[in-house]
Amino acid sequence: MKLFRKPLAIISFLTIMVGLTGMAQDNKNAKSNQLKDRWTIVGDKIMWQVNDDHTDKIEMSGLKISNIISYGSKNNGDLYLSRKIVWPMLRTIPNNTHASLTHTFEMSPSYTIDGEQISTEHLDKVELDGTLNLYTTISEGITAHHFIFPSTDKPIYIERITISNTSKKEKEITVSFPIYEHRTEAGKGVDGVYFLDAKMDRPGTYKLSPGESVKVAIQITGRKDKELYIQCNPVKEEGMRLDFTNEMRESLVFESPDPILDHMFSFAKIRATESIYATKGGLMHGPGGGAYYAAIWANDQAEYVNPFFPFLGNKNGNESAINSFRHFARFMNDEFKPIPSSIIAEGTDIWNGAGDRGDMAMIAYGASRFSLAYGNKKVAKELFPLIKWSLEYCEKHKTKDGVIASDTDELEGRFPTGKVNLTTSTLTYGALISASHLADELNKPELALQYRERAVALREAIDKYFGDTMEGFETYRYFDGNQKLRSWISIPLTMGIFERKEGTIQALLSPYLWSENGVYTEAGKETFWDRATLYTLRGIFNAGEVNTAYRALENYSRKRLLGDHVPYAVEAWPEGDQQHLSAESGLYCRVITEGLFGIEPIGFNKFLCSPRLPENWDKMALKNIKAFGHSFDIDVVRGKTGTNVKIMKNGKLIDQKTWNGEEPLLFKL
């Protein structure tokens, strides 16, 4: 591995602090941070004790539905609740990327307490734990708990409401909900008419003694013509949702001295995994956000989230990853025309409106990393032709300068990229490294050597072609003619290219690029995309600047987990208004697994590990890792002579090494 790594240099304390000034005086002291937190951590949940008017939104998904719930307090504390429901498999016309049937429901339950009709509920408290919990006061002595979640496997939104008598005398309570039935126009649906129904399961009048409660449930369903109304047991559905969230908490558990990072990681696993849809083309992981369902992309799925799923071990996650690569493989061709950027409409159509965004580099990188971490030789053999074809495509698009050309990058022309951009070339480099390891595992030594030789040449070409002084920083121009710093100068760091790491980190954390929301896409613009910030954080960890990366990660995580729009990583702003797109949460998890722990798959049962303990941490751990065909733990403890790393299986020590902070440790399971 010395061929692809250089010794790490130390960035001065002054450089770190200058860079982090863009995070706005957040580091003055813990108290000032706490004053800015809207939410607090309570057990496995985060909680907002409502004392002002504020609204937010959160997305939650199941195999056949996604709910974008807007909630909060308005008009001096009145409950605000709006339900935007998406049915990805109820396709509308034209059947394009955005053709999922979507409908907004804003009806509210009605209450009569001892003959007095109540028009509003007062919001007292909100809790999030993979479900949405709204605690309200209906009237003096009468409270309600709205427990909101999607069905895990049915096209049903569920809102369980527990109404409680907290007074000292009997209360008569009448609860109702308007029955809503909607029939779409036949000519607007791929499958004709769709039926939407909203109703309450047990409306009526109840006499509650002090301390007694009654439970009712609102159910919103969507179905095709001639399909029967779907019967739903709210209690069973609740159990299934909780089983899923509990699985996420118990798989790939991150333990550290920082509860903010622990909880952000735990929440990110939920969002990264729940957004998988049971389409006619098989399981498809989708970004979500009210717009992107029943479809896959070479960046969001192949590059961002698929390499994470083997570590989590979720069956649907791994199956959706394999399925996505199979869909992309359908478009390999002898003429080496590009594979489409996106396969949409349940696998029946494509979107390729931006041309080649570097998609083949994305696919080769994601498929090779996934194959190594998944640790299944049969699957790897199936996916390797796609990887090989994609790398040959990249080779055919090598310029006379030795770098890789593409029409644009994953931002699809929102910002200029020229004819050759840094991301495509660097992703190709990362793909060549992982593919060389995979070729070794598949007994293809000549191809493995060829990929390594290509990687060496490409690394040199990247530095020569893109290396430049920008705003005084020795870093990279994003393309020929680029004169403004760009967020994606971080990507060489994530791929282990450290020739310009000092200047690059300084530039990324300088006021030119860093903001309280992370990295600006371009210096001078207020646009930000979390994906670039998450690559930046992972890259700075990879470069060995642990304390710098940790300070930045802690500030970012605090804002996303405990700020005003929680609890997940977002897509972008102003575009999309910070939707909770799913793959970004996968990227957050990879900041921990690949950045903080420095895990790099290099075989079906072996990996490199460079555990990077921040200076004020004595230990950290990843428990119940499912990668490489095993279930194991990594325990990291600071020692007198280095960092002690233990690999545990079923509570038994199987390997132990000490890391000196330089060359990564090799572990074989």
N, C-alpha and C positions, 0 to 999 in steps of 0.2 A: 504493500500500500504506500510505501515511501514515494513511489513514482507519481502519486496524485496528491500528495500533501506536503505542506511546508511548515516549518516550525512556527509556532504562534508568537507574535510580538505582543508587547503590553502597551495598551493605550493609556496615556496619562490621566490622572484623576481630573485635571483641569478640562481635558477634552470631554470626558464623560459628563461632567457637570454642565459644561457649556451646551452640549447636545441636549441634555435633559431639561434645560430651561424652557423648552417648548412645551413641556408638560405642565407648565404653569405653576409655579409655587406649590404643587401638590406635595412635595417632599419636605416642606418646612417642619411639619410634625404630624404625628398620627391624629391629633385632635382636629387639625384643620381638614384632614381627609375625611374624618368621621362626620364632620358637620356637613359635608357635601353629599354624603350617602343618603339616598331616599330609603333604601332597603337595608335590612339587617339579616344576618345569618342566624337561623334558629333550627338546630338539629340538621336534618337533611333538607330543610326548606330555606327559602328566603321570605322575609315578611316585611310588608309596608303597613305601618300603623298610620292610618289616614288622618291627617290634620290640615289638609288644604285641598284645593281643587287641582286635579292633575289627571290626565288620561294617558293610556299606553295601549299597546297591542302585542299579542303573542300568537304565534302559529303552532298548532299541534296537529299531528297527522296520524292516519291509520292506513291500512292497505287499500281502502276504497274511498277515502274521504280526507279532506284537510279543512281545518277550522282556523280562521284568522279572527281572533276575538279582540275587539276593542273594548276597553273597560276603564273604569276610574270614577272620579267624583266631579260633579259639576253643580253649579248653583248652590254653593255653601254645603257641599257634601252629599248631594243626591247621587244615587247610583246611576252610572251610565254604563250601558251594556249593549253592544251591537255585534251580531254574529254574521260574519261573511263566510259562507260555506262553499267549498269547491268539491265537485264530483269529477275527478280526472277521467273516469271511464264513461261518463255521459258526454259524448263528444258533440260539439256544435259545428255548424257550417259557417265559414269554410273551416275544414278540419286541419288547422295549422298549429303552430306552437302553442298558441294561447286559447285553444278551443275546448277548454274544460268548462262544463256548465257551472256557473257561479251565481249565487243568489244571496242577498243580504236580508237578514231577519232582525228587526228591531222591536218586536212585540215584547211586552212585559207581563208578568203575572199580575193579577188583580187580587187584592185582599180586602176582606171586610172583618173587622175586629169588634165583636159585641155590637154589631149593627152599624158601626162607623166605617165607611169606605175609605181606604187608604190609597192615595194616588202615587206615592213615591216611597222608596226605601233609602235609608241613610247608610252610606258605605262607611264601615268602621275599620276594617282590616282586610288585607289581601295577602294570600300566601301562594307561592309557586313551588312545586316539587315534581314537575312533569305533568301535573294537572293544575287547573286554575281554581282557586278557592276564594270566594268573595263572602265576607261576613258582614251582615247588614242588620240594622234595626228597623223593623216595620212600624212599630209603635211602642209606647212605653210598656216594657215587660214582654215584648214579642220580638224575637230575633230570627234571622234566617241565615242559612249557610248554602250558597250556590256552589256546587261541586261540578266543574265543567271539564269534559274530556271527549275525545273522539272514540268511536268503536275501533278496536284493533283490526277487525276483519270484515266489518259491514259498513255500508254507506250511510252511517247514522251518527248524528251529533247528539250528545247526551248531556243534560243538565239536571243533576239531582239536587233537589231543594229540601233541606231539613228545616222545618218551622218549629220553633221551641217556645214554650211558655216559661219565661224566667221570672214571672211575677209570683206573688203569694196567694193568688186566687184563681179560680177557674176562668178560662177564656173560651169564647166561641169564635172560631176562625173559619171563614169561608175563603177558599183559594180557587182561582180559575185562570184559564189561559185561552186566548182566542184560537179556535181551530182554523188553521190556514191550509188551503189546498190550492195548488197552482199547477196548471197544465200548460206546458210550452207549446209553441206552434210546430206543427209537424214538419214544415219546410225548413226549420232552423236546426233540426237535430239529425245527426248522421243515422241514428236509429229511430227517427221519427219523433213521436211525442214522448216527453219525459214528465213524470209526475213528482211533485214536491209536496210533502206533507209535514205540518208542524202541529203538535198537540201535546196535551198533558195527560199522563196516564191515570191519575187519581184525583181529578178535581172534585170539590165537594165541601161540605161543612163538617167541622170537627170540634168537639169539646175537649179541651186540653186542661188537665189538672196541673197545678204547679209542678214544674220539672218535666212534664211530658212533652213529647215531640211527635210530629207527623212528617212522613217523607213522601214527596211527590216527584215526578220526573217529567221534564220536557224532552221530547224526542223529535228531531228533524231528519227526515229521510228523503232520499232521491232514488228513483227507479225508472226503468224503461217501460214502455207500453206493454201490456199483457203480463208483466211481472207482478206477482202478488205483493201486497204490502208486507214489509219485513217485520216480523214480530221480534221484539227485543226485551230481554230481561235486564233492566238497568243494574241490578245488583251483580249479576254475572259479568256484565260488561265492565263494571267498575273493577271487579276482581281481575279481569284480563288486562286492563290498562295498568293496574298496579303491579301485576306480575311482570309486565314489560318494563316499567320504570325500575322495579327492584332488580331485574336482570341487569339493567344498565348500571345500576349502582354497584352491583356485586362483581361485575366483570371488569377487568383491567382497572383496578382501584389504584388511584394515585394518592399517596400519603406523604405529606410534607409539613413543615412547621407553619405554613401559610394557609389558613383556612379559606382565603379568597381564591387562591389557585386551585385548591382541592375541590371546592364547590363549583367553580367555573368549569373545571374539567368534567365533573360529574354531570352537570347540566349539558355540556357540549356533546357527551356521548348519546344522550337522549335525542337531541335535535338532529345529530348526524345520522341516526339510525331509523328514526320513526318515519322519515320522508321517503318511503319505499312503497311502490304501488303495484298492485296485482293486475297487470295489463294483459291484453291478448297476446302480447309479445313477450310474456314472462315478467318476472319481477324487475322493475325499473326504478332505480333511485332517481329522485327528481329534486331540483333546487327548491321548488315551492314558490313562496312569495306572491301567491295569487295569480301567477302567470306561467310557471314552468313545471308542467306535470306530464306524466306518462310519456316521458322523453328523456334522452340522455345527451350529454355534451362531452366533447373530448377533454375540456378543462375541468368542469365541476366534478364529473364522475371519474373519468379515466385518470386524470392527473391528481386531483385534490383528495377525494374521499376514498377511492378504491384501495390505495396502498395502506390505509388505516384499518380497514375492516378485519384483516386476519388477526391483528393484535387484540381486537375486541372479541372476536369469535362468534359474533351473532350470525345465526344461520342465514337469515334473510339478507343481511349485509353482504356476506360472502357470495351468496347465490346471485344477488343483483350485480355484483362486480363481474363475476364470470359471464353473466348474461350480457352485460354491456359490451364486453370485449367480443363476444360472439356476434353481436349485432354489427360492431365496427368491422369485424373480419369478413362479413358478407360483401363488403365493398372493395376488397382487394382486387386488383386487376393487372393484367400483363402490361398495359400501357402506362402504368404508374400515374394514373389520374388520382387526385387527392381523395381520400376518404372524407365523407361529409362531416362538417363540424358537429352536427346534431342529427339524431335519428328521432323523429317525432311521431305523434299520433299513434301511440301504442306499438311503435315499430313499423308502421305501414307507410311512412313517408320520411322525407329528409328535409333539413334546412341547411343551406350552404351559402347564405346571403353575403357573407363576408369573405368568401374565398378561402384560401389556405391561411389559417391563423397560427400556423405552427402546430396544427392538429396532429400530424404524424409524430412529431417529437413528443407531444403530450401523451399520445397513446403508447408509444414505445417505452417512455419513462414509467408511466403508471402500470402498464401490464407487466413489465419486468420486475418492478418493485413488489407488486402484488404477488406474482408467481413465486418469488423467493420467500416472502414472508408467509404465504399460504402453506408452503411446504408439501405440496401434493404433486408428485412427479407426473402423474397422468394429466392433470390439469395444465401443468407447465408445458408439456409436450403439445397439448392442444393449442395453447396460446402463443407458443414460440413462432409459428409461421407469421402471425400478425406482427409480432415484434420485429422479426427479421425483415418483413416487407416494409414496415414503417421506417426502419433505419436505412434501408436501401433507397427509399423515397427521399429521405433527408440527404443521403450521399449524392443523389442525382441533382439536388438543389444546392450543392456546395458551389460557392463562387470562386473566382480566381484568387480571392484573398483567403480562402480556406474556411469561411464561415457559411452559415446556412441561411438561404433566402426564404422568405415567406411573404404573402400579400399583406399581412398585418399580424397582430397578436391577439390575445384573448379579449382585449377591450374593443376589438372589431372596428377600429377606425375612430373611436371617440377621441383619441389623442393620436397625433402623427407617429408613424413607425418607420417611415422610409421603406426601402425595398429589402433591407436586411436589419433585423432588430436583435437586441441582446438576449431577449427571452428565448426565442426559437433556437438560437445557437447553443445557449447554455443548457436548455432542456435536452437538446440532442446529446450534449456531453454527458449529462447525468444518465440518460438512457443507455449510452454506450458502456458506461461503467457497470451499471446493473445488469445489462444484457451480457456483458463478458462473464460475470459471475454465473449467470444462468446458463450460458453456453458450457461453462465448465461442468456444471451439475448435470447437463444433458449429454456429456461426453462428446463435446464438439470443440476440441482444443484449438484447432486451426482458426475457427471462427472467433473463439474467445480472444486469441492473440490479435486477430485482425481488428476486433472492436477496441482493444486496448491501444493499439497503435493509432487508430483513428482518433481515439480520445486524447492522446498525447498531442497529436497535431492540431486538433480542434482547440484544445486548451491554449496552446501557444498562439493560434490565430485569433482567438477571442481577445486575449490581452493586447495583441498587436493592433487589431482592427478597432476594437471598442475602447481600449484604454485611452484616457484623456484627462485633462485638468478642467474641471467644471466648477465655477465659482470659487476657485482656489483649492479645491479638493482633488487629490490624486485618485480618481475613480473611473467611471465609464461614461461615455456618451451613449445614449440609447440607440442611436442610428446615425448614419453619416449625415452631417448637417444639423444634428440636434444641438441646441445651445442652452437648454434648460434642464436642470436636474430632474430626474424621473424616479418614481418609487421602485421600479423594477431593477434598479442597479443592485438591489439586494439579492437577486437570484443567483449570481455566481457564489455568494457565501453559502447558500443552501445546498449547492452542488459540490462544495469542498474546494472552490477556487479562491485562494486567499492572497494572491499576489498584491491586490490593492485593497486589502481589508481595512487598514487604518483609515485611509481617506474615504472609503465607502461608508464605513460606520459613522465617521464624523459628518459626512454629508447627509446621511439618512436621519441622524438625530439633531441636525442643525435646524434653526428656525426656517430655513428654506423649505424643508420637507416635513418636519415633525410638528404635530399639533396635539391638542388634548384628545383627539379622536384617532391618533395614529399618524400614518404617513400620508401626506398629500400625494395625489397622482403625479402632479407636475408642479414645480416651484412657481409660485405666483397664482396658482389656482386653489380654490377651497374644496375642490372635489376630493373625496377619499373613498377608497375601496378597502374593506377589511382584509381581503385576501392578500393584498400587497403588504399590509402591516404584519400579518401573521407570517408571511414569508420572511419579512425583515427580522422579526423576533427569532424565528428559527435560525436564520442565517447568522445573527450575532452570537447566539449560543454556539453554533457550529464553529465559529471563528475563535472560540475560547474566551470571549469577553463576557464572562459569566455574570458579573455583578452589574455591568451595564445592561445586559439583556434582561436580568431579573428586575431591575428597577423599572424598565420600560414595560415589561410584561405585567408587573404588579399594578402599575397605573392603568394600563389598558384594561386589565381584568376587573379592577375595581369599578371602572366606569361602566363596563358592559354588564356586570353582575349586580351592582348595587346602585347604579345611577338612575336616570330617568327613562331609559328604554332597555328593558331587561328580559331574560337573563342570558341571551345568546349573542354570539358574533353576528354582525349584520353584513349585508351585501355592500351598499354604497350610499352616498349622499352627494348631491341632491337626487340623483337618479334612484328610483325605487323607494325613496323615503325610508331608508334603513330597514328593509324587509329582513326577516330572519331566515335567509336562505340557508339550506341545510349543509351544503358542502363546506361552508366557511367554518362550521363547528367541527367538522373533521380536520380542517387545517389547524384549528386551535389545539385539538388533541395531539396533533403531530408536533406542535411546538414543544410539548412535554415529552413525548416518546422519542422523537428524533433530535430535538434541540437540547432539552435539559438532560435527558438520559443518553443522548448520542447513539441511539440504536440504529445500525445500518445493516440490513439483511445482505448477506453475501453467499448464502447457500440455503438449501431446504431445511437444514437443522443447525445452522451456524450464523452468528452475527457478530459485528463489532459493537463495542460499547464504550462510550467516553462520558462517564457520569460527571456532570458539572454542578457541584454543590455551591450555591451562593455563599458568600463569606460568613453570613450569620446563621447558616444551617449546619447542624451536626449530622443530619441523616435525611434520607428520603427513600421511598420505595414505590415500585409498581407491583401490585399483587394480581394474581390470577390472569396473567398474560396468556393468550391462546395461540400465539403465532408459532410457526415452524412445526406444526403438528403436535405440540405439547401444551401442557398447562403448567406454568411456572411463575416464580416470583423473582424480582431483582431487588435486593436490599443493599442500600448504599450507606456507609457510615464513614465519617471522617476519622482517620487514624493519625498517629504521630508521624508516620513516614509517607503517607499518601492516602488515597481514598480506597477503602476496602469495599469490595463488591462481592456479594454472595448470590449464587443462583440456587434457588430452593425449589424442590418439587415435593408436593404432599408433605410439607413440613420437614423434609430431609435436605441436608446440604449436598448438592451434587458437584459444585465447583466454587472456588473462591480465589480471587486475585486482588492485587493492589495496583491501583492506577496512579502513575506519577504525574499525570496531567499532560502527557505528550502523546506518544503513539497509542491508539485505541487498543483496548483489550479484545482478544478473540475468545468467544465462547462457543462450544459445540455441545448440543443437547443429545 
